[in-house]
Amino acid sequence: MPDYRVIDADGHVDPAPVCDWKKYVRSPFGAIADEMAKKGYDVNGDRTTTRRGGFDPAARIADMDEEGIDVTVLFGGSMGISTGTGEPPGLGPAIAEGYNNWLHDFCSHNQDRLRGAALIAPDNIERACKEARRAVTELGAVGIAMRPVFTDKVIDDPEFDPIYQVAEELDVPILIHGPGDVRQWLSSRYHTHFRRHAVDFPISLMMASMDVVCGGVLERFKRLRVAFLEGGVGWVPWWLERLDEHFDKLPHHVPHISEKPRDLVKRYIQEGRLYWSCEPDEESIPSVADAVGDDFIVYASDYPHWDAIFPDSVRAISERAELSESTRRKILSENAARMFGAHF
């Protein structure tokens, strides 16, 4: 095992089996949230293989020890990544507040090793900003989770600027986690988890990374850090090449930037402001590191989801001969520490 601190930038919890949402979510929304959680627990394929560490912090620490993870940043399942849209007014913010309270209690078991990503409901920007501040300053959250795709707007829309401003002021990253509303569209087209899951995360993060970079978000917010999580990195060089081609031929369509997307991305990476998480067993990691650099790739266990490679995800990187020791250390530790910054 590595002799340095291993940071899991994207682990998961699933409060549905144990959480009393009527306790954590304020009235009158607690009962609705409880029913949503129970329904999700019945139909979400990811949850059928959830290990106890997904909802029991003591079991989580034991599994982290087995895998060789020192610190993990925790995202929820369906109740902790997205509050959804089209819900009764006030439900989304109430779920976000309740979930963040539950996550704080979970992490309180060992705050040095268990850290939380704050849930917000960006359908209400003012309340989302207020909750982001509370989660970071009062509950110890180390980042703000955000959906990559919304049905009716792109994430470089100025409507979201107050959220980015808050993240910049709090010195925490925006953690863009797939798949967002893309999954709703895919569910009407594909009727197996195989087909939906094969495309939803990478496609949603391709869209989100294009929006952030080509929409000028990091040009407007010069200290903002952004990460794109759970969609792999193998596609990143190809995607940047494709965006460059479109920039060369259609520059009038991207008025918010004056440099090629690939050049912008490399600059943002050098500044420590742009990151992608890898799948630990991705064969393309060495070639991506050669093409783009090794300062932007962060390790993510995806524990305890069905496709995680527990307990071997750390070894999949730490024992990979084709990666230099320096690159392995960056992926497993240094890049994530820089991404989370002073709060980590």
C-alpha positions as CSV (number, residue, x, y, z in Angstrom):
1,M,0.0,0.0,0.0
2,P,1.2,3.6,-0.6
3,D,3.1,5.3,2.2
4,Y,1.2,8.5,1.7
5,R,-2.4,9.7,2.4
6,V,-4.8,8.2,-0.2
7,I,-7.7,10.4,-0.9
8,D,-10.9,9.0,-2.4
9,A,-12.5,12.0,-4.2
10,D,-15.8,10.2,-4.9
11,G,-17.2,7.6,-2.6
12,H,-20.9,7.1,-1.9
13,V,-23.3,6.7,0.9
14,D,-26.9,5.5,0.7
15,P,-29.0,6.7,3.7
16,A,-32.2,5.1,2.3
17,P,-32.0,1.8,4.3
18,V,-31.6,3.6,7.7
19,C,-32.5,7.2,7.5
20,D,-35.7,8.5,9.0
21,W,-36.4,11.3,6.5
22,K,-39.3,12.4,8.6
23,K,-36.8,13.2,11.3
24,Y,-34.2,15.0,9.1
25,V,-36.4,16.7,6.5
26,R,-38.6,19.5,7.9
27,S,-42.4,19.2,7.8
28,P,-44.4,18.9,5.6
29,F,-41.8,17.5,3.3
30,G,-40.4,14.7,5.5
31,A,-43.1,12.2,4.6
32,I,-42.7,12.9,0.9
33,A,-38.9,12.4,1.1
34,D,-39.4,9.2,3.0
35,E,-41.6,7.8,0.3
36,M,-39.2,8.9,-2.4
37,A,-36.3,7.1,-0.6
38,K,-38.3,3.9,-0.2
39,K,-39.3,3.9,-3.8
40,G,-35.8,4.6,-5.0
41,Y,-34.5,1.8,-2.8
42,D,-36.8,-0.7,-4.5
43,V,-36.0,0.3,-8.1
44,N,-32.4,1.6,-8.1
45,G,-30.1,-1.2,-9.5
46,D,-27.1,0.3,-7.8
47,R,-28.5,-0.3,-4.3
48,T,-29.0,-4.0,-4.7
49,T,-25.3,-4.6,-3.9
50,T,-24.8,-1.8,-1.4
51,R,-22.4,-2.9,1.3
52,R,-23.0,-2.0,4.9
53,G,-20.4,0.7,4.7
54,G,-22.8,2.7,2.5
55,F,-24.9,3.5,5.6
56,D,-22.9,2.4,8.6
57,P,-19.9,4.7,9.3
58,A,-18.1,2.1,11.4
59,A,-18.4,-0.5,8.6
60,R,-17.2,2.2,6.2
61,I,-14.0,2.8,8.1
62,A,-13.3,-0.9,8.2
63,D,-13.7,-1.2,4.4
64,M,-11.5,1.9,3.9
65,D,-8.8,0.2,6.0
66,E,-9.1,-2.9,3.9
67,E,-8.9,-1.0,0.6
68,G,-6.1,1.4,1.8
69,I,-8.1,4.6,1.7
70,D,-7.2,7.3,4.3
71,V,-9.9,9.9,3.5
72,T,-13.0,9.7,1.4
73,V,-15.4,12.4,0.2
74,L,-18.9,11.2,0.3
75,F,-21.8,11.7,-2.2
76,G,-25.2,10.3,-1.8
77,G,-27.2,8.0,-4.1
78,S,-30.4,9.3,-5.6
79,M,-31.1,11.3,-2.5
80,G,-27.7,12.9,-2.3
81,I,-26.7,13.8,-5.9
82,S,-29.9,15.3,-7.3
83,T,-33.0,16.6,-5.7
84,G,-34.8,16.4,-9.1
85,T,-36.9,18.9,-10.8
86,G,-40.6,19.5,-11.1
87,E,-41.1,18.7,-7.5
88,P,-43.5,20.5,-5.1
89,P,-42.1,24.0,-4.3
90,G,-39.8,23.8,-1.3
91,L,-39.2,20.1,-1.4
92,G,-35.8,20.2,-3.1
93,P,-34.3,22.7,-0.6
94,A,-35.8,20.7,2.3
95,I,-34.3,17.5,1.1
96,A,-30.9,19.1,0.6
97,E,-30.9,20.5,4.1
98,G,-32.1,17.2,5.6
99,Y,-29.6,15.2,3.6
100,N,-26.7,17.5,4.6
101,N,-27.7,17.1,8.3
102,W,-27.7,13.3,7.9
103,L,-24.4,13.3,6.1
104,H,-22.9,15.5,8.9
105,D,-24.0,13.0,11.5
106,F,-22.5,10.1,9.4
107,C,-19.2,11.9,9.0
108,S,-19.1,12.8,12.7
109,H,-18.1,9.1,13.4
110,N,-14.6,10.1,12.2
111,Q,-14.3,13.6,10.8
112,D,-10.7,13.1,9.9
113,R,-11.5,10.3,7.4
114,L,-15.1,10.9,6.4
115,R,-15.9,14.2,4.6
116,G,-19.1,15.3,2.9
117,A,-20.0,16.9,-0.4
118,A,-22.9,19.3,0.1
119,L,-26.2,18.8,-1.7
120,I,-28.0,21.9,-3.0
121,A,-31.2,22.4,-4.9
122,P,-30.3,24.8,-7.6
123,D,-33.9,25.3,-8.8
124,N,-33.9,28.0,-6.0
125,I,-30.6,29.8,-6.4
126,E,-30.9,32.0,-3.3
127,R,-31.7,29.0,-1.0
128,A,-29.0,26.9,-2.7
129,C,-26.4,29.5,-1.9
130,K,-27.6,29.8,1.7
131,E,-27.5,26.0,2.1
132,A,-24.0,25.8,0.5
133,R,-22.7,28.3,3.0
134,R,-24.3,26.5,5.9
135,A,-23.0,23.1,4.8
136,V,-19.5,24.3,4.4
137,T,-19.2,26.7,7.4
138,E,-21.4,24.8,9.9
139,L,-21.4,21.1,8.8
140,G,-17.8,20.8,7.4
141,A,-18.6,20.0,3.8
142,V,-15.5,20.2,1.6
143,G,-17.3,20.8,-1.8
144,I,-20.6,21.6,-3.4
145,A,-22.2,18.8,-5.5
146,M,-23.9,19.9,-8.7
147,R,-25.7,18.2,-11.5
148,P,-24.0,18.3,-14.9
149,V,-27.1,18.6,-17.0
150,F,-30.5,20.3,-16.5
151,T,-33.4,19.9,-18.8
152,D,-34.0,23.5,-19.5
153,K,-30.6,25.3,-19.0
154,V,-26.8,24.8,-19.3
155,I,-24.6,25.1,-16.3
156,D,-22.7,28.1,-17.7
157,D,-26.0,30.0,-17.6
158,P,-25.5,33.3,-15.6
159,E,-28.4,32.1,-13.4
160,F,-25.9,29.7,-11.7
161,D,-23.2,32.4,-11.2
162,P,-24.2,33.1,-7.5
163,I,-23.5,29.4,-6.7
164,Y,-20.0,29.7,-8.3
165,Q,-19.4,32.9,-6.5
166,V,-20.2,31.3,-3.2
167,A,-17.9,28.3,-3.9
168,E,-15.1,30.7,-4.8
169,E,-15.6,32.8,-1.7
170,L,-15.8,29.6,0.5
171,D,-12.7,28.2,-1.3
172,V,-14.3,24.9,-2.1
173,P,-14.7,23.1,-5.4
174,I,-17.8,22.7,-7.5
175,L,-18.1,18.9,-7.8
176,I,-20.0,18.1,-10.9
177,H,-21.3,14.5,-10.7
178,G,-23.1,12.7,-13.5
179,P,-25.5,12.0,-14.9
180,G,-28.1,14.7,-14.1
181,D,-31.2,15.0,-16.3
182,V,-29.6,13.0,-19.1
183,R,-30.7,9.9,-17.3
184,Q,-34.4,10.9,-17.5
185,W,-34.1,11.1,-21.3
186,L,-32.1,7.9,-21.6
187,S,-34.7,6.0,-19.4
188,S,-37.3,6.6,-22.0
189,R,-35.0,5.3,-24.8
190,Y,-33.1,2.4,-23.2
191,H,-34.8,-0.2,-21.0
192,T,-31.7,-1.9,-19.5
193,H,-29.3,-0.5,-17.0
194,F,-26.5,-1.8,-19.2
195,R,-27.3,0.6,-22.0
196,R,-28.2,3.6,-19.8
197,H,-25.2,3.3,-17.5
198,A,-22.8,2.7,-20.4
199,V,-23.4,6.2,-21.7
200,D,-25.1,8.4,-19.1
201,F,-22.1,9.5,-17.0
202,P,-19.6,10.2,-19.7
203,I,-22.1,11.9,-22.0
204,S,-23.3,14.1,-19.2
205,L,-19.8,15.1,-18.2
206,M,-18.8,15.8,-21.8
207,M,-21.6,18.2,-21.9
208,A,-20.8,19.8,-18.6
209,S,-17.1,20.2,-19.3
210,M,-17.9,21.8,-22.6
211,D,-20.3,24.2,-20.9
212,V,-17.9,25.1,-18.1
213,V,-14.9,25.6,-20.4
214,C,-16.6,27.0,-23.6
215,G,-19.1,29.0,-21.6
216,G,-16.4,30.9,-19.8
217,V,-17.3,29.9,-16.2
218,L,-13.6,29.7,-15.2
219,E,-12.9,33.0,-17.0
220,R,-15.6,34.8,-15.0
221,F,-14.5,33.2,-11.7
222,K,-10.7,33.3,-11.6
223,R,-10.3,31.3,-8.4
224,L,-13.0,28.7,-8.9
225,R,-12.1,25.0,-8.9
226,V,-14.3,22.5,-10.7
227,A,-14.2,18.7,-10.9
228,F,-16.0,16.3,-13.2
229,L,-16.7,13.0,-11.4
230,E,-17.6,9.4,-12.2
231,G,-17.3,9.6,-16.0
232,G,-13.7,8.4,-16.5
233,V,-10.9,10.2,-18.3
234,G,-10.2,8.2,-21.4
235,W,-12.4,10.5,-23.5
236,V,-10.9,13.7,-22.3
237,P,-8.1,14.1,-25.0
238,W,-10.5,13.2,-27.8
239,W,-13.1,15.6,-26.5
240,L,-10.7,18.5,-26.2
241,E,-9.5,17.8,-29.8
242,R,-13.1,17.9,-31.0
243,L,-13.8,21.1,-29.2
244,D,-10.7,22.7,-30.7
245,E,-11.9,21.8,-34.1
246,H,-15.2,23.5,-33.6
247,F,-13.5,26.5,-32.0
248,D,-11.4,26.9,-35.2
249,K,-14.4,26.6,-37.5
250,L,-17.1,28.3,-35.4
251,P,-15.4,30.8,-33.2
252,H,-18.4,33.2,-33.3
253,H,-20.4,30.6,-31.5
254,V,-18.2,30.7,-28.4
255,P,-17.9,34.4,-27.6
256,H,-17.0,33.8,-24.0
257,I,-13.6,32.5,-24.7
258,S,-10.7,33.7,-26.8
259,E,-8.4,30.7,-26.6
260,K,-8.7,27.1,-27.9
261,P,-10.5,24.9,-25.4
262,R,-7.5,22.6,-25.1
263,D,-5.2,25.5,-24.3
264,L,-7.7,26.8,-21.7
265,V,-8.0,23.4,-20.1
266,K,-4.2,23.0,-19.8
267,R,-4.0,26.5,-18.2
268,Y,-6.7,25.7,-15.8
269,I,-5.0,22.5,-14.9
270,Q,-1.7,24.3,-14.3
271,E,-3.6,26.7,-12.0
272,G,-5.1,23.8,-10.1
273,R,-8.6,24.7,-11.0
274,L,-9.9,21.8,-13.2
275,Y,-10.0,18.1,-12.5
276,W,-11.5,14.8,-13.7
277,S,-11.8,11.5,-11.7
278,C,-10.6,8.3,-13.3
279,E,-12.0,4.8,-13.1
280,P,-9.1,3.0,-11.3
281,D,-8.9,0.3,-13.9
282,E,-9.1,2.4,-17.0
283,E,-6.5,1.2,-19.4
284,S,-6.1,4.6,-21.0
285,I,-4.9,6.5,-17.9
286,P,-1.2,6.4,-19.0
287,S,-2.0,7.8,-22.4
288,V,-4.3,10.5,-21.0
289,A,-1.6,11.6,-18.6
290,D,0.9,11.8,-21.5
291,A,-1.5,13.7,-23.7
292,V,-3.0,16.2,-21.2
293,G,-0.8,15.9,-18.1
294,D,-1.1,14.1,-14.8
295,D,-2.0,17.0,-12.6
296,F,-5.8,16.8,-13.2
297,I,-6.6,13.1,-12.6
298,V,-8.1,12.2,-9.2
299,Y,-8.8,8.8,-7.8
300,A,-12.4,7.8,-7.1
301,S,-13.4,4.4,-5.5
302,D,-17.2,4.7,-6.4
303,Y,-17.7,2.4,-3.3
304,P,-20.1,0.8,-2.7
305,H,-21.7,0.8,-6.1
306,W,-22.1,-2.4,-8.1
307,D,-19.4,-1.5,-10.6
308,A,-16.8,-0.5,-8.0
309,I,-13.8,-2.8,-7.8
310,F,-13.6,-3.0,-4.0
311,P,-11.3,-3.8,-2.3
312,D,-8.8,-3.4,-5.2
313,S,-9.3,0.1,-6.5
314,V,-6.3,1.6,-4.8
315,R,-4.1,-1.3,-5.9
316,A,-5.3,-0.8,-9.5
317,I,-3.4,2.5,-9.5
318,S,-0.7,2.0,-6.9
319,E,0.5,-1.2,-8.5
320,R,0.3,-0.1,-12.1
321,A,3.8,-0.5,-13.6
322,E,3.1,1.7,-16.6
323,L,2.5,4.7,-14.3
324,S,5.5,6.5,-12.7
325,E,5.6,6.7,-8.9
326,S,5.1,10.4,-9.3
327,T,1.9,10.0,-11.4
328,R,0.5,7.4,-9.0
329,R,1.1,9.7,-6.0
330,K,-0.6,12.6,-7.8
331,I,-3.7,10.5,-8.8
332,L,-4.1,8.9,-5.4
333,S,-3.2,11.9,-3.2
334,E,-1.7,15.1,-4.3
335,N,-4.2,16.2,-7.0
336,A,-7.2,15.7,-4.7
337,A,-5.5,17.5,-1.9
338,R,-5.0,20.5,-4.2
339,M,-8.5,20.3,-5.5
340,F,-10.1,20.4,-2.0
341,G,-7.7,23.0,-0.8
342,A,-7.6,24.5,2.7
343,H,-10.8,22.9,3.9
344,F,-9.2,19.4,3.5
